[in-house]
Amino acid sequence: MIHIGIFDEQKIVQEGISSLLEDVDDIHVTVKADEKIHLIENLKTTDVHVLILNIHTLSTIIQNLISQLVITFPKIRILVLSVHNEEDFILKIIKAGAKGFLAKDTDRNELIEAIYTIRNGHDFYSKSITHLLLNKYISKIKSEDGLSSASFKKLSARETEILKMWGNSYSNKEIAEKLFISVRTVESHKNHIMQKLNLKTIVDLVKFAIKNNLIEI
């Protein structure tokens, strides 16, 4: 069971996010808070694996809150929701310690996928955010040599196929439908791919795919 915390100044937003997750069998919302002091008090006494922060505006207070939560509750993974998708904004959030960032184009399926991914120890960014972050790396990546073929030899044919499909914007659900496997199996393959290639984040995975011409830019 994955225990979820939700923080937003508006209770109606808390309820909205909670309702999106209420019929997922292995996800349970255990904490909802609209004030910092109440959030921290609840986290001290309640088991939470993933904390969803809905951010309306970025401020030093929010950055400090994220940093404080990371230090005080190192086992809790922070997932940020925000309508803002400016690069500087996102980088500050990541630097503060958030493990995931979902933009305004996020839907329920992507929210659930993000929760599973972060709970499994990996970072997660929505597709629009991933491509935005990659823009600053693409020129450098294209000028570098691709990784050796030895890296590909670590992957099975199915893993290579899934990596290519995911890199070309197929969702986990779409990959599962095309390959006649479950969404959980797709996620398991992605985790194995990252382990075999010694990659830590989704951005690293996409960079690998770009370097090795699995993604067209």
GIFENLIN-V391741 format. One record per pair of residues at least 6 apart in sequence whose C-alpha atoms are under 6 Angstrom apart, sorted by the first residue. I is the first residue (numbers start at 0). GAP is how many residues later the second one is. D is the distance in Angstrom with one decimal. If there is no record, write none. Layout:
i:I gap:GAP d:D
i:I gap:GAP d:D
//
This chain:
i:0 gap:25 d:4.6
i:0 gap:26 d:5.8
i:1 gap:24 d:6.0
i:1 gap:25 d:4.8
i:2 gap:25 d:5.0
i:2 gap:26 d:5.8
i:2 gap:27 d:6.0
i:2 gap:45 d:4.8
i:2 gap:46 d:5.3
i:3 gap:24 d:5.9
i:3 gap:25 d:4.5
i:3 gap:26 d:5.8
i:3 gap:44 d:5.5
i:3 gap:46 d:5.1
i:3 gap:47 d:5.8
i:4 gap:24 d:6.0
i:4 gap:25 d:6.0
i:4 gap:26 d:4.4
i:4 gap:27 d:5.8
i:4 gap:46 d:4.5
i:4 gap:47 d:6.0
i:5 gap:26 d:4.8
i:5 gap:45 d:5.9
i:5 gap:46 d:4.8
i:6 gap:25 d:6.0
i:6 gap:26 d:5.0
i:6 gap:27 d:5.7
i:6 gap:46 d:5.0
i:7 gap:26 d:5.0
i:7 gap:46 d:5.4
i:8 gap:25 d:4.3
i:32 gap:6 d:5.2
i:48 gap:27 d:5.0
i:49 gap:26 d:5.6
i:49 gap:27 d:4.8
i:49 gap:28 d:5.8
i:50 gap:27 d:4.9
i:50 gap:28 d:6.0
i:51 gap:27 d:4.8
i:51 gap:28 d:5.8
i:52 gap:27 d:4.8
i:53 gap:26 d:5.9
i:53 gap:27 d:4.6
i:53 gap:28 d:5.9
i:54 gap:27 d:5.1
i:62 gap:33 d:5.8
i:65 gap:30 d:5.9
i:66 gap:29 d:5.1
i:66 gap:30 d:6.0
i:77 gap:20 d:4.9
i:77 gap:21 d:5.5
i:78 gap:20 d:5.9
i:78 gap:21 d:4.6
i:78 gap:22 d:5.9
i:79 gap:21 d:4.8
i:80 gap:20 d:6.0
i:80 gap:21 d:4.9
i:81 gap:21 d:5.5
i:82 gap:20 d:5.6
i:82 gap:21 d:4.6
i:98 gap:24 d:4.9
i:99 gap:23 d:5.5
i:99 gap:24 d:4.6
i:99 gap:25 d:5.4
i:100 gap:24 d:4.9
i:101 gap:23 d:5.9
i:101 gap:24 d:5.1
i:113 gap:10 d:5.7
i:121 gap:79 d:5.8
i:122 gap:78 d:5.2
i:145 gap:65 d:4.9
i:145 gap:66 d:5.4
i:163 gap:50 d:5.4
i:166 gap:48 d:5.7
i:167 gap:47 d:5.8
i:171 gap:11 d:5.8
i:172 gap:10 d:5.7
i:175 gap:6 d:5.4
i:175 gap:7 d:5.4
i:208 gap:6 d:5.9
//
